[in-house]
Amino acid sequence: MSEKSIRERIIETSMRLFEANGYHRVTVDQIVKESGTSKGGFYHNFKSKDELLYIIHDQFISYVLEKAEEAYEQWGTPTERLQAIVKSFVMMIDLYRSQVTIFYQESLFLAPEYFKDIEIKRDRYKKMMFTVVQEGIDSGEFRPELPVPIVSMAIFGMVNWIYKWYQTSGTYSIEQIADIYADMVLHSVLKSEAMENPDFNRFFLHTAEIPFKHL
């Protein structure tokens, strides 16, 4: 068994146990037993259970930050950047749902040194969102009467809550949900002139694309 597979098994097992039982109710012995590994394997890959919790948190925060920075570099307008950032943010919920759930349940238990690292990345992501929204206003694409912090925090709140209700077996795929959220955000922030820009029209949903269904 490779070291990578041991690490992955420990992470996957710990996520399942943390999510079901809570961080403090789970011991290293339980993680080792459930993952079919050993204490030696655990401590070869992780300094402590605290570091393991940090790594679980860091996975999804690093992902959304990387995707936001990629979107900023790839696209040339605030509208394109915001659409790409919102979509990647929503898609993260499907990729890292367990990590997000554990983050909201257990983040208070992060050791101070690890919490600081998470906070730094979280603040970078927040700053990126603020920057894109402000640039949208400055460029004349976004409505100037909408305060940058309120718009940004509203987006965070909308997307973060998805983990509470999204099911992979549900009516809508995560890709459809991402398109719906991006459409709602852009319809909320774009000025009427920008809404009529044909370059942005591809971001808006049309009736036939996602038929109405009950959740």
Secondary structure by P-SEA (a helix, b strand, c coil): ccaaaaaaaaaaaaaaaaaccccccccaaaaaaaacccaaaaaaccccaaaaaaaaaaaaaaaaaaaaaaaaaacccaaaaaaaaaaaaaaaaaacaaaaaaaaaccccccaaaaaaaaaaaaaaaaaaaaaaaaaaaaccccccccaaaaaaaaaaaaaaccccccccccccaaaaaaaaaaaaaaaccccccccccccccccccccccccccc
